[in-house]
Amino acid sequence: MRLLVTRPEPDALKLGGVLEQMGHEATVDPLLSVSFEDSEPVDLESAQALIATSRNALRAIKSSPALATARGLPLFAVGKATAAEARALGFETVLQGPKDADALVDFIVDRAEVFGGPLIYLSGEVKAADLGGELRRLGFHVQEPVVYRVTAAQKLAAAIVARFQAREIDGVLLLSPQTARTYARLIHAHGLTGALAGTVHFCLSPAVARGLGPLGPPRTAVAAQPNLQSLLALVAQGVALLP
């Protein structure tokens, strides 16, 4: 299949390489860019644990003076990929939780102490779910320093627009609700809605698929589990989904 990868770098090129190894043609056009500039300071005094729901949060703290102290604290990580990033950075105690935000709250509640010191949620400027708010409602002290910011693209690359117009994109990989909303906005802006009839949108989760709602919605396929392995398995079956 001829696939479009929309996730931010540096993960986009890595995913493109995996798709090429699977026998597909992969084109990369990141619709979100991640910035670690002007991040808020991370105060770990008396903290009992950290929370990371994105590898970008860990990449942000990689160059922080707080990293040495952070490595010695337990880290609640959402999903396998974030947990792997934490281990690669030298975190000593990584508690790998589920990918779903609601389930992650329960996972943290079962293992953290309500009066055991602040939970430091290393967050982005835009959050998919109010994890910190839910933990506060349950009595936890949560701090949420913004350690990275995400900027949405204002247009699709000219080459991508041309490929859509020529009906040369069989599938689009979408891994976050924000990416899906950005994609839907740009498809409208470029007048490409009518060019999607033969395109399958491979979505990491139902929440991602809902982000495509303004498009009608288009043809979608949702991974069985919200992780990259399930998404790639879905892509492997994707030929059967094409018109």
Secondary structure, DSSP 4 states (H G I P E B T S, - for coil): -EEEE-SPTTHHHHHHHHHHHTT-EEEE--SEEEE-TTPPP---TT--EEEESSHHHHHHHTTSTTHHHHHTS-EEEEHHHHHHHHHHTT-S-EEEE-SSHHHHHHHHHTTS-TTSS-EEEEEESS-SS-HHHHHHHTT--EE--EEEEEEE-SS--HHHHHHHHTT---EEEE-SHHHHHHHHHHHHHTT-GGG-TT-EEEESSHHHHHTTGGGS---EEE-SSSSHHHHHHHHHTGGGG--
